[in-house]
Amino acid sequence: MKIFRPLIKTLKLLLKIVGMYFGALLLLVFYNYLITERYKFPEPQPFSGSQWYNPYEHMDSSNWKRTNLHMHSRAWGGLTNGSDNSSQKVWETYHKLGYESVGISNYQSIDTYNEDKPFYIPVYEHGYGIFKNHQLMIGANKVSWFDLPFGQNLHHKQYILNGLRPYTEMISINHPAFFGGYKPEDFKYLGNYDLIEALNGYRNSIAHWDSALSAGKPAFLMADDDMHDISNPREASRRLIVVNAPDNHRKSILRSLYEGNSYGVEIRIPADESYESKAARFNNLPKLQFLTVSNDTLRVQMSSSALEIRFFGQGGKLLAKRSHNNKAQYVMKPEDTYVRTVVLYPAAHDPEGVTFFLNPVMRTTDGARPIMSLATYDATATWIYRILMLLAFLVLVSGYYFFSRKR
């Protein structure tokens, strides 16, 4: 047994080092939770006013730009599931599909391919928690490494959004329904973000979007593939955002996203589709020709006849629908606070293969884009929370020390 003593001694030392490392890591995580703040959230207030904000008021039907800002290339040695995607291959593939604006949003890393071009948009996906509380940083100037990886309550989520704001031009909350990272209820209160990724290649989150809109939060739609493997045609162009902008430069795209002058498209991909057939099908996609509001009447027209045009309002309630036409109208009632339009088209492989999700028109007092209400810092609740956290930590450490000594 003596010959094993050096090995046993070495193993014990390694275990001690690993234990110290994880102990330090846990202390860091505890500290991150400890320094978060508590807030007073304003009560939900549905949109109100005698006028309407129409995000498509100044659109030009010849200026639609296919866009996708949430996808992944190979990063961090392949650890983050970007397959073998090179940034160049991703750009080239999406360009062949007719995309004019592309952003590669690797986890905690800003991809710099094409950074010298005017159409380059720096993006990354923030977050590394086990419940997928992720945010898309659009127009990012720096990577923030702060996160709360073991679960987040409403206050934690707001604290992270507030902390991210200085490092980016826009924030989109990614796939909120995925892993239950965000609940629809959260969006009645959260603020300080711009977009909700209601359409994602893995999970749609329409209920979350309606929850925000019903609470008077002017959160516009984001739609993305969340592509991880460019060699698989089924992963690309499942969801996309189509932006109305005069060119594909960064400022133009971001301005239109902020104004809501865009729409999302959900495409159900057939099992055997190749990139060639996908590109051909994309060239025949319908487009929005106009959406107007006049005397409380919303009128919408597409470039080709749809299977159905539907109107949804407060609480995601279906308000009206019209079948087999390229245009429809809805006379908005006094109780309507917002109205969003959904347009369904059939495809050869699916009777409802393509769905268009338009941004809502919203009641306002002056016709301008509504302002999102924000939570305010609650100093008293914050310090009570921190003191209780410290007390709980001291109890745990004392208990561990006591039982270790006793053993």
C-alpha positions as CSV (number, residue, x, y, z in Angstrom):
1,M,0.0,0.0,0.0
2,K,3.0,2.3,0.5
3,I,3.5,2.7,-3.3
4,F,0.0,4.2,-3.5
5,R,0.6,6.8,-0.8
6,P,2.1,9.5,-3.2
7,L,-0.8,9.0,-5.6
8,I,-3.3,9.3,-2.8
9,K,-1.6,12.4,-1.5
10,T,-1.6,13.9,-5.0
11,L,-5.3,13.1,-5.5
12,K,-6.1,14.7,-2.1
13,L,-4.3,17.8,-3.2
14,L,-6.1,18.0,-6.5
15,L,-9.4,17.5,-4.8
16,K,-8.5,20.3,-2.4
17,I,-7.6,22.6,-5.2
18,V,-10.8,21.8,-7.1
19,G,-12.8,22.4,-3.9
20,M,-11.2,25.7,-3.4
21,Y,-11.9,26.7,-7.1
22,F,-15.6,25.8,-6.8
23,G,-15.8,27.5,-3.5
24,A,-14.4,30.7,-5.0
25,L,-16.9,30.3,-7.9
26,L,-19.8,29.9,-5.5
27,L,-18.7,32.9,-3.6
28,L,-18.7,34.9,-6.8
29,V,-22.1,33.7,-7.8
30,F,-23.4,34.5,-4.3
31,Y,-21.9,38.0,-4.5
32,N,-23.6,38.6,-7.9
33,Y,-27.0,37.7,-6.4
34,L,-26.2,39.8,-3.3
35,I,-25.6,43.0,-5.2
36,T,-28.8,42.9,-7.2
37,E,-31.5,45.5,-6.4
38,R,-35.2,45.5,-5.6
39,Y,-37.7,47.6,-7.5
40,K,-41.1,49.2,-7.4
41,F,-42.8,48.1,-10.6
42,P,-45.6,50.3,-12.0
43,E,-49.0,48.7,-12.3
44,P,-49.9,47.6,-15.9
45,Q,-51.6,50.4,-17.8
46,P,-53.0,49.4,-21.2
47,F,-52.4,51.8,-24.1
48,S,-54.8,54.7,-24.1
49,G,-55.6,57.9,-26.0
50,S,-57.7,59.0,-28.9
51,Q,-55.0,58.6,-31.5
52,W,-53.1,55.6,-32.9
53,Y,-49.4,55.0,-33.3
54,N,-48.9,53.2,-36.6
55,P,-45.4,51.7,-37.1
56,Y,-46.0,51.4,-40.8
57,E,-47.1,55.0,-41.4
58,H,-44.0,55.9,-43.3
59,M,-43.2,52.5,-44.9
60,D,-42.1,52.1,-48.5
61,S,-43.3,48.8,-49.9
62,S,-40.2,48.6,-52.2
63,N,-37.8,48.7,-49.2
64,W,-38.3,45.4,-47.4
65,K,-35.0,43.9,-46.2
66,R,-34.8,40.2,-45.1
67,T,-32.9,40.2,-41.7
68,N,-31.7,37.8,-39.2
69,L,-29.7,38.8,-36.1
70,H,-29.8,35.7,-33.9
71,M,-27.6,32.8,-35.2
72,H,-24.4,31.2,-34.3
73,S,-21.0,30.4,-35.8
74,R,-18.2,28.3,-34.3
75,A,-17.0,30.0,-31.1
76,W,-15.2,29.1,-27.9
77,G,-13.7,26.0,-29.5
78,G,-17.1,24.7,-30.4
79,L,-18.2,24.6,-26.8
80,T,-21.3,26.8,-27.5
81,N,-22.8,24.6,-30.2
82,G,-22.0,26.5,-33.3
83,S,-21.2,23.3,-35.2
84,D,-18.5,24.0,-37.7
85,N,-20.1,27.2,-39.0
86,S,-17.5,29.7,-40.2
87,S,-18.7,33.3,-40.2
88,Q,-17.9,33.6,-43.9
89,K,-20.1,30.5,-44.7
90,V,-23.0,31.8,-42.6
91,W,-22.9,35.2,-44.4
92,E,-22.6,33.6,-47.8
93,T,-25.5,31.2,-47.2
94,Y,-27.9,33.8,-46.0
95,H,-26.9,36.2,-48.8
96,K,-27.8,33.5,-51.3
97,L,-31.2,33.3,-49.6
98,G,-31.8,37.0,-50.3
99,Y,-30.9,38.4,-46.8
100,E,-29.5,41.9,-46.8
101,S,-28.8,42.2,-43.1
102,V,-27.1,39.5,-41.1
103,G,-25.8,39.4,-37.5
104,I,-23.9,36.5,-35.9
105,S,-24.8,36.5,-32.3
106,N,-22.4,34.1,-30.6
107,Y,-22.7,33.6,-26.8
108,Q,-20.7,36.2,-24.9
109,S,-18.7,37.1,-28.0
110,I,-19.1,39.8,-30.7
111,D,-18.3,38.4,-34.1
112,T,-16.2,40.9,-36.1
113,Y,-16.6,39.4,-39.6
114,N,-17.4,42.3,-42.1
115,E,-16.9,44.8,-39.3
116,D,-15.5,47.3,-41.8
117,K,-18.7,47.3,-43.8
118,P,-21.5,49.9,-43.3
119,F,-24.1,47.0,-43.1
120,Y,-22.2,45.3,-40.2
121,I,-24.3,45.1,-37.0
122,P,-22.3,44.0,-33.8
123,V,-24.5,41.6,-31.9
124,Y,-24.1,38.8,-29.3
125,E,-26.3,36.6,-27.1
126,H,-25.9,37.5,-23.5
127,G,-26.5,34.9,-20.7
128,Y,-25.2,31.6,-19.6
129,G,-27.8,30.5,-17.0
130,I,-29.4,27.1,-16.8
131,F,-32.9,28.5,-17.5
132,K,-31.9,30.2,-20.8
133,N,-32.5,33.8,-19.6
134,H,-30.9,35.2,-22.7
135,Q,-30.9,38.7,-24.3
136,L,-29.8,39.7,-27.8
137,M,-27.6,42.7,-27.7
138,I,-28.1,44.6,-30.9
139,G,-25.5,47.3,-31.7
140,A,-23.4,46.1,-28.9
141,N,-20.2,47.9,-28.0
142,K,-19.0,45.6,-25.2
143,V,-19.6,42.2,-23.8
144,S,-21.1,42.1,-20.3
145,W,-20.1,39.0,-18.3
146,F,-22.5,39.6,-15.4
147,D,-25.3,37.0,-15.1
148,L,-27.3,35.1,-12.5
149,P,-27.0,31.5,-13.7
150,F,-29.1,29.6,-11.1
151,G,-32.5,31.1,-11.7
152,Q,-33.9,34.7,-11.7
153,N,-36.9,36.3,-10.2
154,L,-38.6,39.4,-11.6
155,H,-36.2,41.8,-9.8
156,H,-33.1,39.8,-11.0
157,K,-34.3,40.0,-14.6
158,Q,-34.9,43.8,-14.3
159,Y,-31.5,44.3,-12.7
160,I,-29.8,42.5,-15.6
161,L,-31.7,44.5,-18.3
162,N,-30.7,47.7,-16.5
163,G,-27.1,46.7,-16.4
164,L,-27.0,45.7,-20.1
165,R,-28.4,49.0,-21.4
166,P,-25.2,51.0,-21.4
167,Y,-23.4,48.4,-23.5
168,T,-25.8,48.3,-26.5
169,E,-28.2,50.3,-28.7
170,M,-31.1,47.8,-28.5
171,I,-32.1,44.8,-26.3
172,S,-34.2,42.0,-27.5
173,I,-35.3,39.3,-25.0
174,N,-34.5,36.0,-26.7
175,H,-36.9,33.0,-26.8
176,P,-38.7,33.9,-23.5
177,A,-40.7,30.6,-23.5
178,F,-37.6,28.5,-24.0
179,F,-36.9,26.6,-20.7
180,G,-39.3,28.9,-19.0
181,G,-36.7,31.6,-18.8
182,Y,-39.4,34.3,-18.8
183,K,-43.0,33.9,-17.9
184,P,-45.8,35.8,-19.7
185,E,-46.6,37.5,-16.3
186,D,-43.1,39.0,-16.3
187,F,-43.8,41.2,-19.2
188,K,-46.6,43.0,-17.4
189,Y,-43.8,44.7,-15.3
190,L,-40.4,44.4,-17.0
191,G,-39.0,47.5,-18.8
192,N,-35.9,48.9,-20.3
193,Y,-35.8,46.6,-23.3
194,D,-36.9,47.1,-26.9
195,L,-37.9,43.9,-28.6
196,I,-39.4,40.5,-27.8
197,E,-38.3,37.5,-29.8
198,A,-41.8,36.2,-30.2
199,L,-40.7,34.0,-33.2
200,N,-37.8,31.7,-32.6
201,G,-36.6,28.6,-34.6
202,Y,-37.0,26.5,-31.4
203,R,-39.9,28.1,-29.6
204,N,-42.5,30.8,-30.3
205,S,-43.5,33.2,-27.5
206,I,-46.7,34.9,-28.7
207,A,-48.3,34.9,-25.2
208,H,-45.3,36.8,-23.8
209,W,-45.6,39.4,-26.5
210,D,-49.3,39.9,-26.0
211,S,-48.8,40.1,-22.2
212,A,-46.4,43.1,-22.7
213,L,-48.7,44.8,-25.2
214,S,-51.7,44.3,-23.0
215,A,-49.8,46.0,-20.2
216,G,-49.0,49.0,-22.3
217,K,-45.4,48.1,-23.1
218,P,-44.4,49.1,-26.6
219,A,-42.3,46.0,-27.3
220,F,-42.0,45.3,-31.0
221,L,-41.6,41.9,-32.6
222,M,-38.3,40.1,-33.2
223,A,-38.1,36.9,-35.3
224,D,-34.9,34.8,-35.8
225,D,-33.8,31.4,-36.8
226,D,-31.4,30.9,-33.8
227,M,-29.5,28.8,-36.3
228,H,-26.7,26.5,-34.9
229,D,-25.8,24.4,-37.9
230,I,-25.6,26.0,-41.3
231,S,-25.0,22.7,-43.1
232,N,-28.6,21.7,-42.2
233,P,-31.1,23.6,-44.5
234,R,-33.9,23.0,-42.0
235,E,-32.2,25.3,-39.4
236,A,-31.9,28.4,-41.7
237,S,-34.8,30.7,-42.5
238,R,-37.4,29.1,-40.2
239,R,-38.1,32.5,-38.8
240,L,-37.0,35.9,-40.0
241,I,-37.6,39.6,-39.5
242,V,-38.3,41.7,-42.6
243,V,-37.3,45.3,-42.0
244,N,-38.6,48.4,-44.0
245,A,-35.5,50.5,-44.5
246,P,-34.0,52.6,-47.4
247,D,-30.8,50.6,-47.2
248,N,-29.2,47.9,-45.1
249,H,-26.9,50.1,-43.1
250,R,-26.8,49.6,-39.4
251,K,-28.5,52.9,-38.5
252,S,-31.3,52.3,-40.9
253,I,-32.0,48.8,-39.8
254,L,-31.9,49.6,-36.1
255,R,-34.1,52.7,-36.5
256,S,-36.8,50.7,-38.3
257,L,-36.7,47.9,-35.6
258,Y,-37.1,50.6,-32.9
259,E,-40.1,52.2,-34.7
260,G,-41.7,48.8,-35.3
261,N,-41.5,49.2,-39.1
262,S,-40.9,45.5,-39.7
263,Y,-42.8,42.2,-39.6
264,G,-41.9,38.6,-38.6
265,V,-42.4,35.6,-40.8
266,E,-42.8,32.0,-39.6
267,I,-42.0,29.4,-42.2
268,R,-42.7,25.7,-41.7
269,I,-39.8,23.9,-43.4
270,P,-40.5,20.6,-45.2
271,A,-38.3,17.7,-44.2
272,D,-36.6,17.3,-47.6
273,E,-36.0,21.0,-48.5
274,S,-32.6,22.0,-50.0
275,Y,-31.1,25.4,-50.0
276,E,-31.8,25.7,-53.7
277,S,-35.6,25.0,-53.3
278,K,-35.6,27.3,-50.3
279,A,-34.1,30.2,-52.2
280,A,-36.6,29.7,-55.0
281,R,-39.5,29.7,-52.6
282,F,-38.2,32.8,-50.8
283,N,-38.3,34.7,-54.1
284,N,-42.0,34.2,-54.2
285,L,-42.9,35.3,-50.7
286,P,-45.7,37.8,-50.4
287,K,-45.0,41.3,-49.0
288,L,-46.9,43.8,-47.0
289,Q,-48.0,46.6,-49.3
290,F,-49.5,48.9,-46.7
291,L,-51.1,49.2,-43.3
292,T,-53.0,52.4,-42.6
293,V,-55.2,53.8,-39.8
294,S,-57.9,56.4,-40.7
295,N,-60.8,57.3,-38.5
296,D,-60.2,54.3,-36.2
297,T,-60.3,51.9,-39.2
298,L,-57.3,49.7,-39.8
299,R,-56.7,48.7,-43.4
300,V,-54.0,46.2,-44.4
301,Q,-53.1,44.9,-47.9
302,M,-50.7,42.2,-48.9
303,S,-49.1,41.6,-52.4
304,S,-51.1,38.4,-52.9
305,S,-54.3,36.7,-51.7
306,A,-54.0,35.1,-48.3
307,L,-55.7,32.1,-46.8
308,E,-56.7,34.3,-43.8
309,I,-56.1,37.7,-42.3
310,R,-56.7,37.9,-38.6
311,F,-56.8,40.8,-36.1
312,F,-55.8,40.3,-32.4
313,G,-56.2,42.7,-29.5
314,Q,-56.0,43.1,-25.7
315,G,-55.0,39.9,-24.0
316,G,-54.3,38.2,-27.4
317,K,-58.1,38.0,-28.2
318,L,-59.1,37.3,-31.8
319,L,-61.1,40.3,-32.9
320,A,-61.9,39.6,-36.5
321,K,-60.8,37.6,-39.6
322,R,-61.2,37.6,-43.3
323,S,-60.5,34.7,-45.6
324,H,-59.2,34.4,-49.2
325,N,-58.3,37.9,-49.9
326,N,-55.2,40.1,-50.1
327,K,-56.7,42.9,-48.0
328,A,-58.9,43.4,-45.0
329,Q,-60.0,46.1,-42.6
330,Y,-61.1,46.3,-39.0
331,V,-63.0,49.1,-37.3
332,M,-61.4,49.6,-33.9
333,K,-63.7,49.9,-30.9
334,P,-63.3,52.1,-27.9
335,E,-62.1,49.1,-25.8
336,D,-59.3,48.2,-28.2
337,T,-56.0,49.3,-26.8
338,Y,-53.8,47.7,-29.6
339,V,-54.5,45.7,-32.7
340,R,-52.0,43.4,-34.4
341,T,-52.4,41.6,-37.6
342,V,-51.6,38.0,-38.6
343,V,-51.6,36.8,-42.2
344,L,-51.7,33.1,-43.1
345,Y,-50.6,31.6,-46.4
346,P,-50.6,28.0,-47.6
347,A,-47.6,26.1,-48.9
348,A,-47.3,23.0,-51.0
349,H,-46.3,20.9,-48.0
350,D,-48.5,22.6,-45.4
351,P,-51.9,24.3,-45.6
352,E,-50.6,27.0,-43.2
353,G,-47.0,26.9,-44.2
354,V,-46.2,30.6,-44.0
355,T,-47.4,33.1,-41.4
356,F,-46.8,36.8,-41.2
357,F,-46.9,38.6,-37.8
358,L,-47.2,42.3,-38.1
359,N,-46.4,44.8,-35.3
360,P,-49.4,46.4,-33.6
361,V,-51.0,49.8,-33.9
362,M,-51.3,51.2,-30.4
363,R,-53.4,53.9,-28.8
364,T,-51.6,57.1,-27.8
365,T,-52.5,60.6,-26.7
366,D,-50.5,62.3,-29.5
367,G,-49.9,59.7,-32.2
368,A,-46.2,59.3,-31.2
369,R,-44.6,56.0,-30.3
370,P,-45.5,55.2,-26.7
371,I,-42.8,55.3,-24.1
372,M,-42.2,52.1,-22.0
373,S,-42.8,52.6,-18.3
374,L,-39.8,51.7,-16.1
375,A,-39.4,50.2,-12.6
376,T,-37.8,52.4,-9.9
377,Y,-35.1,51.5,-7.4
378,D,-36.5,50.5,-4.0
379,A,-33.7,51.3,-1.5
380,T,-35.4,49.9,1.6
381,A,-36.4,46.6,0.0
382,T,-32.9,46.3,-1.5
383,W,-31.1,46.5,1.8
384,I,-33.5,44.2,3.6
385,Y,-32.9,41.7,0.8
386,R,-29.1,42.0,1.1
387,I,-29.1,41.7,4.9
388,L,-31.3,38.6,4.7
389,M,-29.0,37.1,2.1
390,L,-25.9,37.7,4.2
391,L,-27.6,36.2,7.3
392,A,-28.6,33.1,5.4
393,F,-25.0,32.8,4.1
394,L,-23.5,33.2,7.6
395,V,-25.9,30.5,8.9
396,L,-24.9,28.1,6.1
397,V,-21.1,28.7,6.6
398,S,-21.5,28.4,10.4
399,G,-23.4,25.1,10.1
400,Y,-20.8,23.7,7.7
401,Y,-18.0,24.7,10.0
402,F,-19.7,23.2,13.0
403,F,-20.5,19.8,11.4
404,S,-17.0,19.6,9.9
405,R,-15.4,20.2,13.3
406,K,-17.8,17.7,15.0
407,R,-17.0,15.0,12.3
